[in-house]
């Protein structure tokens, strides 16, 4: 007897088993230790530079791009 035929003929049993497996899966998920999802920190920095008399494109080319390349 194939599994498909069995589930069609025994609808009540297959529905009950589906519900039991679903509830078991939800319970297992909720009981999962929190170490499975460790916390991590996001490191951020704000760098402020002064370049008097320079245009924005000069600052981007000569300062910002250099800082970004050196910190990646």
C-alpha positions in Angstrom: 0.0 0.0 0.0 1.5 3.3 -1.0 1.8 6.3 1.3 -0.4 8.4 -0.9 -3.2 5.8 -0.9 -2.9 5.4 2.9 -3.2 9.1 3.6 -6.2 9.4 1.4 -7.9 6.4 3.0 -7.0 7.4 6.6 -7.7 11.1 6.5 -8.2 11.4 10.2 -4.9 9.7 11.1 -2.9 11.9 8.6 -4.5 15.1 9.8 -3.8 14.2 13.4 -0.2 13.3 12.6 0.3 16.5 10.7 -1.0 18.6 13.6 1.2 16.6 16.1 4.3 17.2 13.9 3.5 20.9 13.5 3.0 21.4 17.3 6.2 19.4 18.0 8.1 21.6 15.5 6.9 24.8 17.1 7.7 23.6 20.6 11.2 22.5 19.4 11.8 25.9 17.9 10.6 27.8 21.0 12.8 25.6 23.3 15.9 26.1 21.1 18.8 27.5 23.1 19.5 31.1 22.5 23.2 30.3 21.9 22.1 29.2 18.5 21.5 32.9 17.7 24.5 34.7 19.2 24.6 38.5 19.4 27.1 40.4 17.3 28.2 44.0 17.5 28.2 46.3 14.5 31.3 48.5 14.6 30.8 52.0 13.3 32.9 55.2 13.3 32.3 58.8 12.3 35.4 60.5 10.9 35.3 64.3 10.5 38.1 66.0 8.5 38.7 69.6 7.7 40.3 70.6 4.4 40.0 74.4 4.2 39.7 75.9 0.7 39.1 72.5 -1.0 36.1 71.7 -3.2 33.9 68.8 -2.3 35.3 66.7 -5.2 38.9 67.4 -3.9 37.9 66.3 -0.4 36.3 63.2 -1.8 39.3 62.3 -4.0 42.1 63.2 -1.6 40.7 62.5 1.8 37.5 60.4 1.8 38.7 57.8 -0.7 42.0 57.4 1.0 40.4 56.9 4.4 37.9 54.4 3.0 40.7 52.4 1.2 42.9 52.3 4.3 40.1 51.1 6.6 38.6 48.3 4.6 
